[in-house]
């Protein structure tokens, strides 16, 4: 495999060998290494010194269930620190087939024109497609598929990324050619926009499946992994309810963010639960299962399609985080409206967590009422118009809160919290506080651990372990949910890697990759100016009790500062 | 003297002895000591753990020319670091007469009501004045003077401070009872608003002049200082032109921020020069001198009164920084309009530097044209209305630039630069970058040094010396311009202190106070999470040449990081 280095100013490509210190890494771990080696910590995230890196995980390319994810990274326009955000869909697989270990996008052009970066066996090409700028994600994808054919992979930005919003993400086509898999967090869409790329189209024609050193061993390990994955009860839950299966659990723990994180339980929780949604969708579609896979080969198939009462698709997928932030957090208990809001957010190319948190603040500021879904939809129209209010929301929860004078701002390192209130799920609070990525459940969710989530003791250790594993999975290109399979058969991880690469790694490989990744990320952030002062939850969460448990976040600063003392 | 500690939640006062380690400090130095001892570096600037501190400088209380300044400080809502901002007027003198070495305002009330804190020999009282909330600074001052009499000192906030704007300052009555002397920078008005104080009224009736240990020696030193001050040519310049005398000099060096820091020379500079203004005002008023003193006893008398063509006062004073930021930086060359803009900014209780920089960004974003003074006035009306755009501007240049997607944002540590472009006056650029206060000329202006301001070499040393002296002067309560007198007779500083306090300090006292103050401030910032990464100018100033010299800021990072390696 090779490193493909694209300069957006010169519009050229250099294909380079993989440096020795990068070889054993992929996905998130590789991104952290590249950024540390090449990007100055203090650079302007939207300036010419920042890089946008696409890196498939180590295991990508073999349609291993839930293991074909694409990591995208750069210095975050939202947090000012390191950022990696991974997604399913086609992008990882296509890059791997072209032998691209990392696609590094550098520099920025002087002009205002947007380009489509076309990547294929022949190299790269910068196409100008005049109809694209300003176009929403869904129309853009449709147009691109028409131009480039149905089989390409596409990573693209919406109007939000073009407007430089720190809440803008990058959308990837799923296996059914729907631009639904999003590298959502941290403003990577704005970073892509600053490189003047509206889309990256990857045509893997003529590409080949990455070579496997020992095919038999690989197949054997794959089989064991699949079996373990299918045997895990949670796999069934996700297959049936999608991630929306979390609503009841989170609400049950009193950790469902409700009305701008002022309560951890929502009286409308049942109406936005995965169980309710499944019944609703089954009754509407009359089909057996409303969920499907986002990546070829995934056996979990957690991605749902939300259809309206006339059988028309509204959005796909409708995830728990979106339900939490655009639903309970706004006091909205109507799945049809949440789905419409979600479609708009996707079409704008934004992170539904960040935008949901920002809109919660707008509600608290009294500009619209909690529960007013029409008002929420109108706010999204403001974003599309690029009005001052829309641009404000586009910058995310922290800036919105500062400007509107709201004190209850649920962010760490400038990034909005996911749909788990850290006062009720304290281990996840430790993750929010200490993750180099800013508040993000995917860096170390602890809600499944069999502990008292309200007890501050032991949460730091729990978060540490979870952060290490997740950084490891993100380096492999494995979906968090693949972890259900790997947890039952941990030896399949070294087995798969050794078979794929002819390595001799041992049983500690997941942990060692995770630790290396986190250490690199923390070093990048140190250079960017981060200190333990950044590893804190907002002050109000330490003093304002969260109903119904009336808990505050009381994990000690010593515990927080000890998370990475390993 | 004593420490007066006021708790705004309990509405009570504790009068405490001065701790030993605070005794030798006053003004800015004392504030840094207090904040380091009492305020957690990571606290929410608008939360209950922050403190608002008023501390007269060490020499305050004797109507020593230009030496009765009041320092106000706290953790800054704008920069997130330590903040001290000093002003002339009556406040320092009145506090000193009551024997108050520092007035520490703590905690915050639960309710929404605003109070007037009345400070007198009898202690403190919280008055509720229903007409005050929402009222502009000038009307508020008028009302308060009617209620409390003409002789009190008043420090008050405008609507901007009430709305929590990070650009809000605190206005102090000058000797003529005009609320014109502003602790402008860093959002201290928002901090005062967060304590629910609209005004602090200080009645020094029954108070006494602070005791002088050796009166004869004091008078002698005072005489020598005065003589030196009056002999300095710059004193005359300020007496005639006010600080507006800087316009020609700054423009001459190519350092006058023009059209959002895109040029260092302004074609309309002559029409906004001090010389032009003096002629204009003389022709209008027919008087001999349009300047006056802001503090009793000041012999420089740099404060002007800008009257319109019908002889009506528009604003007082009209300072160089305001002319630079609300004039050249907006492409406006009409002093009458700049004066009107200034009146509005003052009445809103805001920092004209921060607001001017924010409006420059609005111009660059294309929302109004450069040179459109009517449009600029309309923007200030938006601030008064508290519209989303107005609130955005109120948060200052950095947030405005982020939201409007403008890359050319002239800030350090979130605070807007003063009216000296650091690419043309590089020593001042070093001060902007490295001062614990954020970009601020009063922390170490270097424009008067006889050096090549475009040469990056030696600027760090120049800035260091200037930062030390200024921190020293700010600790004495001396106006920067008092430095003209002290520079000619440096022995008058220890002489005055020794006579006043019966101390035996030596000739290094100014430097030693300055160094102590800076070290304390840097330690506070360290705890707040600041690192060398925060001691940088924005990236675009390192790459975008500034006409007419086409200079970039090229002082090395080693030099910047060495400023405080002493």
Interface residues (C-beta under 8 A of the other chain):
Chain A: X41 X42 X43 X44 X46 X47 X49 X163 X164 X166 X388 X389 X391 X392 X394 X395 X399 X402 X403 X404 X405 X407 X526 X527 X528 X529 X530 X531 X532 X533 X534 X536 X538 X539 X540
Chain B: X41 X42 X43 X44 X46 X47 X49 X163 X164 X166 X388 X389 X391 X392 X394 X395 X399 X402 X403 X404 X405 X407 X526 X527 X528 X529 X530 X531 X532 X533 X534 X536 X538 X539 X540
